[in-house]
Amino acid sequence: MNEFDVIIVSDIHLGSRPCRSKQLLHKLKSLTFKKLILNGDIFDDLNFGRLDHDDWALLSYFRELSHPKRPEEVVWIAGNHDGAANILSRLIGIEVYQEHAFDWRGKRCLATHGHQFDQYLVRNSFLSTLAASVYLFIQRIDTERQVISRFLKRASKAWMRNSQRVELGATSMGALEHFDVVFCGHTHRALAGHVGKVEYFNSGCWTDIPSSFISLGDGGIEVNYVE
């Protein structure tokens, strides 16, 4: 089935060489959904000069879905690569939030990018910025399939135990604020699990192969993969 209540994607990183915006646009157009949640790091940075034709086509699709006369609801959540939500809103003409709470089939849900739970990023902002610059350079000299940069991204996230930190922080906050389910991105690692009574899902990214997204529908909450 390709009909869903909610679709959640994150970490598209428009403007980066590994970005798979063309594949994401194709997948989204094949689905029917009532709500699309863009859960952070939709851009790699706010240098729009780095966007290619496929990136602009995906942005155009998002703006089309956001039109008041469309039946779909689009919720855009800022990530650490996107910049401040108010600045991003002015640039793209769409309201951007820090998080989004919603009810789905009797469950209280929260979508937030998850970088606020990444203590390495919070405590080492200068080193993180420097590492981002080095990573951008590697992308520019890497092969067409971005083999080196994709490997380095996965290795760095694992080394910092990034995924576990975000999962623990998100579910702890979810328990305190009485959410049943918390959805995050940021780690680039798709995941489905729970800590205590709080279910946790991570939507992965669209800079790696396979890429991933989360769907909420008659089949429950599922992590889906796209080669």
C-alpha positions as CSV (number, residue, x, y, z in Angstrom):
1,M,0.0,0.0,0.0
2,N,1.2,3.5,-0.8
3,E,-1.5,5.4,1.2
4,F,-0.4,6.8,4.6
5,D,-1.4,9.2,7.3
6,V,2.1,10.6,7.8
7,I,5.4,10.5,6.1
8,I,8.6,11.6,7.9
9,V,11.9,12.4,6.2
10,S,15.0,14.0,7.5
11,D,18.7,14.8,6.7
12,I,18.3,15.4,3.0
13,H,21.2,17.8,3.0
14,L,20.3,19.7,-0.2
15,G,23.4,21.2,-1.8
16,S,25.7,18.4,-0.7
17,R,27.2,16.0,-3.3
18,P,25.8,12.8,-1.7
19,C,22.2,14.2,-1.6
20,R,19.7,11.9,-3.3
21,S,17.0,14.6,-3.9
22,K,16.0,13.1,-7.3
23,Q,15.3,9.7,-5.7
24,L,13.4,11.2,-2.8
25,L,11.2,13.3,-5.1
26,H,10.4,10.1,-7.1
27,K,9.5,8.2,-4.0
28,L,7.3,10.9,-2.5
29,K,5.4,11.3,-5.7
30,S,4.6,7.6,-5.7
31,L,3.0,7.9,-2.2
32,T,-0.3,9.3,-1.0
33,F,-0.2,11.0,2.4
34,K,-2.1,13.4,4.6
35,K,0.9,14.9,6.3
36,L,4.6,15.3,5.4
37,I,7.1,16.1,8.2
38,L,10.5,17.4,7.1
39,N,12.4,16.6,10.3
40,G,15.5,18.7,10.0
41,D,18.7,19.2,8.0
42,I,16.8,19.5,4.8
43,F,19.6,21.8,3.7
44,D,23.3,21.1,4.1
45,D,23.8,24.8,4.7
46,L,22.1,28.0,3.6
47,N,24.3,28.6,0.6
48,F,21.6,28.2,-2.1
49,G,24.3,28.5,-4.8
50,R,25.2,24.9,-4.1
51,L,21.7,23.6,-5.0
52,D,21.5,21.7,-8.3
53,H,18.5,21.1,-10.6
54,D,17.3,18.1,-8.7
55,D,17.5,20.0,-5.4
56,W,15.4,22.9,-6.7
57,A,12.9,20.4,-8.2
58,L,12.4,18.9,-4.7
59,L,12.1,22.3,-3.1
60,S,9.5,23.3,-5.6
61,Y,7.5,20.1,-4.8
62,F,7.6,21.0,-1.1
63,R,6.3,24.5,-1.8
64,E,3.6,23.1,-4.0
65,L,2.5,20.8,-1.2
66,S,2.5,23.7,1.2
67,H,0.0,25.7,-0.7
68,P,-3.1,26.4,1.4
69,K,-5.4,24.9,-1.2
70,R,-3.6,21.5,-1.1
71,P,-5.1,18.8,1.1
72,E,-1.7,17.7,2.4
73,E,-0.1,19.3,5.5
74,V,3.6,20.0,5.4
75,V,5.5,20.5,8.7
76,W,9.1,21.8,8.4
77,I,11.3,21.4,11.4
78,A,14.7,23.1,11.6
79,G,17.9,21.0,12.1
80,N,21.4,22.1,13.1
81,H,22.4,22.5,9.4
82,D,19.4,24.5,8.5
83,G,20.1,27.6,10.6
84,A,17.7,29.4,12.9
85,A,14.0,28.6,12.2
86,N,13.0,32.2,11.7
87,I,15.8,32.8,9.2
88,L,14.9,29.7,7.3
89,S,11.2,30.7,7.2
90,R,12.0,34.0,5.6
91,L,14.3,32.3,3.0
92,I,11.9,29.6,1.8
93,G,8.5,31.3,2.5
94,I,7.3,28.4,4.7
95,E,6.8,28.4,8.4
96,V,9.5,26.4,10.2
97,Y,9.3,25.0,13.7
98,Q,11.7,23.6,16.4
99,E,9.5,20.6,17.0
100,H,6.0,19.3,16.2
101,A,3.6,17.5,18.5
102,F,0.6,15.5,17.0
103,D,-1.8,12.8,17.8
104,W,-1.9,9.7,15.7
105,R,-4.4,6.9,16.3
106,G,-4.5,7.3,20.1
107,K,-0.8,7.9,20.5
108,R,0.8,11.3,21.5
109,C,3.7,11.9,19.1
110,L,6.6,14.3,18.9
111,A,8.9,15.0,15.9
112,T,12.1,16.9,16.6
113,H,15.4,16.8,14.7
114,G,17.4,15.5,17.7
115,H,20.6,17.6,17.6
116,Q,19.7,19.0,21.0
117,F,20.4,15.6,22.4
118,D,23.8,15.3,20.8
119,Q,26.1,16.5,23.6
120,Y,29.3,16.3,21.5
121,L,27.7,18.8,19.1
122,V,26.5,21.1,21.9
123,R,29.8,21.1,23.8
124,N,32.2,21.3,20.8
125,S,30.5,23.7,18.4
126,F,33.8,25.0,17.0
127,L,35.2,21.6,16.4
128,S,31.9,20.6,14.8
129,T,32.1,23.6,12.4
130,L,35.7,22.8,11.5
131,A,34.8,19.1,10.9
132,A,31.9,20.2,8.6
133,S,34.3,22.3,6.5
134,V,36.8,19.4,6.1
135,Y,33.9,17.1,5.2
136,L,32.7,19.5,2.6
137,F,36.2,19.5,1.0
138,I,36.2,15.7,1.0
139,Q,32.9,15.7,-0.8
140,R,34.3,17.9,-3.5
141,I,37.2,15.6,-4.3
142,D,35.4,12.3,-3.7
143,T,34.2,10.0,-6.5
144,E,30.8,10.4,-8.1
145,R,29.2,7.9,-5.7
146,Q,30.8,9.7,-2.7
147,V,32.2,6.4,-1.4
148,I,34.8,8.1,0.9
149,S,32.5,10.8,2.3
150,R,29.7,8.3,3.1
151,F,32.1,6.0,4.9
152,L,33.5,8.8,6.9
153,K,30.0,10.1,7.9
154,R,29.0,6.6,9.1
155,A,32.3,6.1,11.0
156,S,32.2,9.4,12.7
157,K,28.6,9.0,13.9
158,A,29.4,5.5,15.3
159,W,32.6,6.7,17.0
160,M,30.8,9.4,18.9
161,R,28.0,7.0,19.8
162,N,25.8,9.6,18.3
163,S,22.8,7.4,17.7
164,Q,22.6,6.1,21.3
165,R,22.9,9.6,22.8
166,V,20.1,10.9,20.7
167,E,17.8,7.9,21.4
168,L,18.3,8.2,25.1
169,G,17.9,11.9,25.2
170,A,14.8,11.8,23.0
171,T,13.0,9.1,25.0
172,S,13.9,10.6,28.3
173,M,12.3,13.9,27.2
174,G,9.4,12.0,25.8
175,A,8.8,10.2,29.1
176,L,8.9,13.5,31.0
177,E,6.5,15.2,28.6
178,H,4.2,12.2,28.4
179,F,4.7,11.4,24.7
180,D,4.1,7.8,23.5
181,V,6.4,8.1,20.4
182,V,9.3,10.3,19.5
183,F,10.7,10.8,16.0
184,C,14.2,12.1,15.3
185,G,16.7,12.5,12.6
186,H,20.3,13.9,12.9
187,T,22.2,10.6,13.4
188,H,21.7,9.4,9.7
189,R,21.0,6.0,11.1
190,A,17.4,4.6,10.6
191,L,16.2,3.0,13.8
192,A,13.0,1.6,15.4
193,G,13.0,0.7,19.1
194,H,11.9,1.9,22.5
195,V,13.3,2.9,25.9
196,G,10.9,2.2,28.7
197,K,7.4,3.0,27.6
198,V,8.4,5.5,24.9
199,E,8.7,4.3,21.3
200,Y,11.6,5.8,19.3
201,F,12.1,6.1,15.6
202,N,14.8,7.6,13.6
203,S,14.2,8.4,9.9
204,G,17.8,8.0,8.8
205,C,19.0,10.1,5.9
206,W,19.0,10.8,2.1
207,T,22.8,11.0,1.7
208,D,23.4,7.3,2.0
209,I,22.4,4.2,0.1
210,P,19.9,2.8,1.0
211,S,18.1,6.0,2.1
212,S,15.1,5.8,4.5
213,F,11.9,7.4,5.6
214,I,9.2,6.6,8.2
215,S,5.6,6.0,7.4
216,L,2.5,6.0,9.7
217,G,-0.5,4.2,8.3
218,D,-2.6,1.0,8.5
219,G,0.5,-1.1,8.8
220,G,1.6,0.9,11.9
221,I,4.8,2.9,12.2
222,E,7.4,1.5,9.8
223,V,11.0,2.4,8.6
224,N,11.1,2.1,4.8
225,Y,14.3,1.9,2.7
226,V,15.0,3.1,-0.8
227,E,18.0,1.8,-2.9
